[in-house]
Amino acid sequence: MRYVSYIKEGSCFFFGEEKQEMGRQREEISAYAKRHGFKIQEEYMDCAEMQAKTGFQSLVADGIRREFDGVILSSVFRCGSSLWEAKEILLETFQYAGIFFIVTEDDFDSREAGNQGAETYFKEKYREYKSRAFSCQNKAGRKKVEKTKTMERNVLENMIYEKKTGKRWREKDWPQLSEKISLEKEMMEAMKAEKRLADKIKISLQKGLGEAYIKEAKEQQLPELKKIFLSMAEEEFVEREWYRQYERRELTWEEYGRKREEQKERLLKKDILFQQAVEKFEKMAKAFSEKNPWIVLMEEWDREYEKEEGRGNKADVKRYIKKIWVGDNFSIRVETKKEEWKAMFPKEWLS
């Protein structure tokens, strides 16, 4: 198993929380790895002075390339810019792809917990986040609480983009937009429309209308899987012939070893292609099921919206919405998270 670690200065709490020293995080991770017999091959880090999250971005990129099998961190609150981003990467990107994560402060290992256990873990951490955030606000005092409220008021502004140019809405133009529309109201109406679409698609899936697309995806992937499998099996026969050539002294041990090393590289590439083909089919099967992440996200938003008695919760907007696009005549379209899963449905389902 290939293990890496990630450390970050500060946490996702806006207020009242002291930064944990990066050296202390490194010691905790190192001690945990030593107790469990793990060897950490690389460390990724982000400190306050760094403008971009280069360490976190490298971690994600290397994980997608499957350059490690597991990542160890001291706290899930010190991963990315927010708890939601931590969930999106650790659970929905890494865990579901077979890359596990370990959180030392909770002694949590997602490999042992499994996907269901990892999902439950994040639900518990979300409850803890809300509790700790409330506590931190009280401790921080009136001035910092007011600053936090201002930050919450600015959440929407920072997500607004102009459809024509693709650029973020400039702060100086914000009053002009506010005069034309009630952004919060329009945003909620757009989210309701997304939820209605999700409900409509879910009914179609319950009727079995997605099975034809899954069958088609399977038929498309099977020839590729068969081709790769046969190619890997052929490599085994080739290796046996090399060994016979070595026994007949037609190859030296060094030549045989060199051929084996070259073969290992080819087999690794073929194995990656095989896994990618399998994952592509599994992703299609997941997309055309009630567990489609976009449908699940819309259901989570609906429950949260009902809980807030229709007022919505601006502090949690970024959990569901990626961008708010302003078009001609100040029309509003929300770009939700997980839209790549929504895009997998046929166009006629989205109308």
C-alpha positions as a printed Julia matrix, in Angstrom:
351×3 Matrix{Float64}:
   0.0     0.0     0.0
   1.24    3.47   -0.93
   0.47    6.11    1.72
   0.74    9.9     1.54
  -0.1    12.62    4.06
  -1.68   16.06    3.9
  -1.25   18.89    6.4
  -2.69   22.39    6.39
  -2.28   25.5     8.49
  -5.6    26.59    9.94
  -9.01   24.94    9.56
 -12.28   25.54    7.72
 -13.69   27.5    10.68
 -13.99   31.21   10.0
 -13.77   32.36   13.59
 -12.36   31.77   17.04
 -10.31   28.69   16.15
  -6.59   28.79   16.69
  -4.35   27.46   13.96
  -2.89   24.08   14.68
   0.85   24.07   14.09
   1.81   22.12   10.98
   4.63   20.49   12.9
   2.15   19.07   15.41
   0.0    17.69   12.58
   3.08   16.07   11.05
   3.98   14.49   14.4
   0.45   13.1    14.88
   0.4    11.6    11.39
   3.92   10.2    11.76
   3.05    8.6    15.11
  -0.13    7.07   13.68
   1.74    5.67   10.69
   4.43    4.2    12.94
   1.85    2.51   15.21
   0.18    0.87   12.23
   3.33    0.03   10.3
   2.63    2.48    7.46
   5.37    4.17    5.45
   4.49    7.61    4.1
   5.99    8.11    0.65
   5.09   11.79    0.2
   3.71   14.77    2.13
   1.42   17.44    0.67
   1.02   20.72    2.54
  -0.62   24.16    2.4
   0.32   27.05    4.67
  -1.33   30.43    5.25
   1.26   32.29    3.18
   0.43   30.27    0.05
  -2.09   32.1    -2.15
  -3.29   28.96   -3.95
  -3.99   25.54   -2.47
  -1.1    24.03   -4.41
  -0.6    21.15   -1.96
  -4.25   20.18   -2.0
  -4.45   20.53   -5.78
  -1.41   18.27   -6.21
  -2.96   15.73   -3.82
  -6.16   15.61   -5.88
  -4.29   15.41   -9.21
  -1.99   12.6    -8.02
  -4.95   10.75   -6.51
  -6.81   10.86   -9.82
  -3.67    9.44  -11.45
  -3.71    6.71   -8.76
  -0.2     7.47   -7.56
  -1.15    6.41   -4.01
  -3.63    4.11   -2.28
  -4.42    6.09    0.86
  -4.06    9.58    2.36
  -3.57   10.34    6.06
  -4.53   13.69    7.62
  -4.89   14.93   11.17
  -8.38   16.41   10.83
 -11.06   16.43    8.16
 -11.55   20.11    9.01
  -8.03   20.72    7.7
  -8.57   19.43    4.2
  -9.29   21.82    1.35
 -11.18   25.07    1.84
 -14.24   23.62    3.56
 -15.83   20.49    4.97
 -17.88   20.22    1.76
 -14.75   20.24   -0.38
 -13.17   17.63    1.9
 -16.24   15.42    1.43
 -16.24   15.96   -2.33
 -12.61   14.84   -2.65
 -12.07   12.3     0.14
 -15.44   10.55   -0.12
 -16.95   11.2    -3.53
 -13.71   11.23   -5.53
 -11.15    9.11   -3.63
 -13.22    6.66   -1.55
 -15.6     5.73   -4.35
 -12.59    5.15   -6.63
 -10.88    2.83   -4.13
  -8.49    5.34   -2.53
  -9.11    5.38    1.23
  -8.48    8.12    3.78
  -7.41    8.1     7.43
  -8.17   10.86    9.97
  -5.86   10.56   12.98
  -7.81   12.72   15.47
 -10.84   10.45   15.05
  -8.84    7.23   14.53
 -10.99    6.76   11.44
  -9.94    4.5     8.56
 -12.32    4.57    5.58
 -10.91    1.29    4.27
 -12.25   -0.48    7.35
 -15.46    1.57    7.5
 -16.38    1.07    3.83
 -18.38    3.49    1.69
 -21.42    3.45    3.98
 -19.3     4.06    7.06
 -17.46    6.91    5.32
 -20.76    8.54    4.39
 -21.95    8.26    7.99
 -18.65    9.74    9.19
 -19.14   12.9     7.13
 -22.71   13.28    8.35
 -21.4    13.2    11.92
 -18.65   15.7    11.09
 -21.23   18.05    9.56
 -23.19   18.01   12.84
 -19.95   18.63   14.72
 -19.1    21.5    12.37
 -22.39   23.28   13.03
 -22.0    22.82   16.78
 -18.39   24.01   16.88
 -19.09   26.94   14.56
 -21.87   28.14   16.84
 -19.6    27.8    19.87
 -16.78   29.65   18.13
 -19.09   32.53   17.25
 -20.05   33.0    20.88
 -16.42   32.96   22.0
 -15.23   35.29   19.28
 -17.4    38.17   20.48
 -19.76   40.58   18.79
 -17.21   42.09   16.4
 -16.15   38.79   14.86
 -19.73   37.54   14.76
 -20.71   40.62   12.78
 -17.79   39.97   10.44
 -19.02   36.42    9.94
 -22.54   37.62    9.16
 -21.07   39.96    6.57
 -19.18   37.04    5.05
 -22.42   35.05    4.86
 -24.14   37.98    3.16
 -21.35   38.06    0.6
 -21.51   34.34   -0.19
 -23.97   34.83   -3.03
 -22.14   37.79   -4.55
 -18.94   35.73   -4.86
 -20.79   33.05   -6.83
 -22.37   35.29   -9.48
 -21.1    35.15  -13.07
 -22.16   36.97  -16.22
 -23.35   34.5   -18.85
 -22.21   36.61  -21.81
 -18.58   37.05  -20.71
 -18.16   34.12  -18.34
 -16.56   36.48  -15.83
 -17.47   36.89  -12.18
 -19.94   39.72  -11.47
 -17.99   42.76  -10.32
 -18.74   43.99   -6.81
 -19.24   47.58   -8.01
 -22.08   46.38  -10.29
 -23.83   44.53   -7.47
 -26.24   47.42   -6.62
 -27.41   47.45  -10.27
 -28.3    43.74  -10.05
 -30.01   44.16   -6.69
 -32.24   46.88   -8.14
 -33.41   44.61  -10.97
 -34.14   41.34   -9.16
 -34.38   39.67   -5.76
 -31.43   37.35   -6.16
 -32.25   35.06   -3.24
 -35.81   34.61   -4.44
 -34.74   33.93   -8.03
 -32.06   31.52   -6.83
 -34.56   29.56   -4.73
 -37.0    29.37   -7.64
 -34.21   28.08   -9.9
 -33.29   25.44   -7.29
 -36.94   24.38   -7.0
 -37.0    23.9   -10.78
 -33.88   21.73  -10.53
 -35.52   19.66   -7.79
 -38.66   19.17   -9.92
 -36.46   17.98  -12.79
 -34.63   15.59  -10.44
 -38.0    14.19   -9.26
 -39.14   13.72  -12.85
 -35.95   11.85  -13.77
 -36.15    9.72  -10.64
 -39.67    8.59  -11.61
 -38.34    7.62  -15.05
 -35.57    5.58  -13.39
 -38.07    3.87  -11.08
 -40.03    2.85  -14.18
 -36.88    1.15  -15.51
 -36.31    3.59  -18.38
 -32.6     3.79  -17.56
 -31.96    0.06  -18.03
 -31.65    0.39  -21.81
 -28.85    2.97  -21.4
 -27.02    0.75  -18.91
 -27.32   -2.22  -21.28
 -25.99   -0.12  -24.15
 -23.03    1.04  -22.03
 -22.28   -2.57  -21.09
 -22.37   -3.69  -24.71
 -20.01   -0.87  -25.64
 -17.53   -1.68  -22.85
 -17.47   -5.48  -23.15
 -15.42   -5.64  -26.4
 -12.84   -3.26  -24.94
 -12.66   -5.23  -21.68
 -12.32   -8.5   -23.59
  -9.57   -7.06  -25.78
  -7.57   -5.84  -22.78
  -8.08   -9.12  -20.86
  -6.89  -11.25  -23.8
  -3.9    -8.98  -24.29
  -2.93   -9.4   -20.62
  -3.36  -13.19  -20.88
  -1.15  -13.21  -23.96
   1.6   -11.48  -22.0
   1.64  -14.45  -19.62
   2.3   -16.88  -22.48
   5.01  -14.58  -23.83
   6.73  -14.52  -20.42
   6.74  -18.32  -20.29
   8.37  -18.48  -23.71
  11.08  -16.06  -22.57
  11.82  -18.29  -19.61
  12.09  -21.34  -21.88
  14.5   -19.36  -24.06
  16.54  -18.6   -20.94
  16.59  -22.31  -20.03
  17.8   -23.13  -23.57
  20.46  -20.43  -23.09
  19.0   -18.41  -25.94
  18.58  -15.5   -23.51
  20.87  -14.38  -20.69
  19.41  -13.79  -17.22
  19.92  -10.04  -17.73
  18.05  -10.09  -21.06
  15.25  -12.09  -19.5
  15.05   -9.64  -16.59
  15.01   -6.63  -18.93
  12.15   -8.1   -20.94
  10.22   -8.8   -17.71
  10.65   -5.2   -16.53
   9.39   -3.87  -19.87
   6.5    -6.3   -19.66
   5.59   -5.11  -16.16
   5.24   -1.55  -17.46
   2.98   -2.74  -20.28
   0.86   -4.81  -17.88
   0.52   -1.85  -15.51
  -0.76    0.36  -18.36
  -3.17   -2.36  -19.49
  -4.4    -2.86  -15.94
  -5.09    0.88  -15.66
  -7.02    0.79  -18.96
  -8.98   -2.22  -17.71
  -9.87   -0.49  -14.43
 -10.84    2.7   -16.26
 -13.17    0.73  -18.55
 -14.78   -0.99  -15.55
 -15.15    2.32  -13.7
 -16.7     3.92  -16.78
 -19.41    1.26  -16.84
 -19.92    1.45  -13.07
 -20.26    5.23  -13.34
 -22.9     4.85  -16.06
 -24.8     2.31  -13.92
 -24.66    4.69  -10.95
 -25.79    7.63  -13.1
 -28.92    5.78  -14.22
 -29.93    4.84  -10.7
 -31.65    6.6    -7.82
 -28.19    6.99   -6.26
 -27.13    9.41   -8.98
 -25.12   12.01   -6.96
 -26.96   14.94   -8.59
 -30.38   13.51   -7.67
 -29.15   12.81   -4.14
 -27.81   16.39   -3.89
 -31.18   17.84   -4.94
 -32.95   15.7    -2.33
 -30.5    16.89    0.34
 -31.15   20.51   -0.66
 -34.91   19.96   -0.5
 -34.68   18.54    3.02
 -32.48   21.44    4.12
 -34.84   23.94    2.48
 -37.84   22.43    4.28
 -35.94   22.43    7.56
 -35.27   26.15    7.12
 -39.02   26.64    6.47
 -38.46   27.91    2.95
 -35.94   30.57    3.92
 -32.91   28.65    2.73
 -29.54   28.92    4.43
 -27.02   31.21    2.76
 -24.17   29.77    4.81
 -24.8    26.39    3.18
 -25.44   27.59   -0.37
 -22.03   26.45   -1.58
 -22.9    22.89   -0.62
 -25.37   22.79   -3.49
 -24.6    25.59   -5.95
 -21.37   26.05   -7.87
 -22.2    29.22   -9.79
 -25.1    31.59  -10.39
 -25.29   32.76  -14.0
 -26.91   36.09  -14.89
 -28.15   36.2   -18.49
 -29.95   38.72  -20.67
 -32.67   40.72  -18.93
 -31.15   39.57  -15.62
 -32.43   36.0   -16.01
 -30.97   33.59  -13.45
 -29.66   30.05  -13.91
 -28.04   28.07  -11.13
 -25.17   25.7   -11.88
 -25.45   23.08   -9.18
 -22.73   20.82   -7.87
 -22.6    17.34   -9.45
 -23.91   18.63  -12.79
 -21.58   16.23  -14.58
 -23.86   13.45  -13.31
 -26.92   15.3   -14.54
 -25.29   15.72  -17.96
 -25.12   11.94  -18.36
 -28.88   11.75  -18.85
 -30.21   11.98  -22.44
 -31.17   15.48  -23.58
 -34.85   14.6   -23.88
 -34.92   13.78  -20.15
 -33.62   17.26  -19.29
 -36.28   19.21  -21.17
